[in-house]
Amino acid sequence: MKLILKLNRPFILVWMICFSGCGKDTYAPYYEKTANEWEQYISEISDKEEVSLSNTVLLVLTSSECTPSIAELKNWDTFNKESDSVNVQMVILEKYITTIQVFLDYENIDLHVYRDSAYTLIKKDLLPTTPMKVYFGKEGRVKKLSPIGTNNDPVKFINGL
């Protein structure tokens, strides 16, 4: 029995090394979403506003997720005021505009906000979950995805650090 265990250890070790990085990337399908899909979505929730997502970060969350994410939202708000090259906006999935407005006023957040009152983002399967931040590169395609709260530094998020 000890001989079998000793022989299996190298096999298990090799198997773990070879297959540890081969897990399914749960975000992979969301990197394939086109700029057109995202821009069409924003147009739908903004009363047909013409939108370009080039060099844009979207912070996407529900109104109930705002409170735990306040520190990061404030970091993004400050970054947006200081950045000349990257635009930061929010999409909040919420039925009532007054709920969003009260929150933004109370927390003194000046980011441009789109309200998704019909939860269209979920119906279109543009993101795996919320709260998420999405960085669109120069060509308007999804370049980086990350849950809000995992990296509070906007520069590190955008630069992939």
Secondary structure, 3 states (H helix, E strand, C coil): CHHHHHHHHHHHHHHHHHHCCCCCCCCHHHHCCCHHHHHHHHHHHCCCCCCCCCCEEEEEEEHHHCHHHHHHHHHHHHHHHHCCCCEEEEEEECCCHHHHHHHHHHHCCCCEEEECCCCHHHHCCCCCCCCEEEEECCCCCEEEEEECCCCCCHHHHHHCC
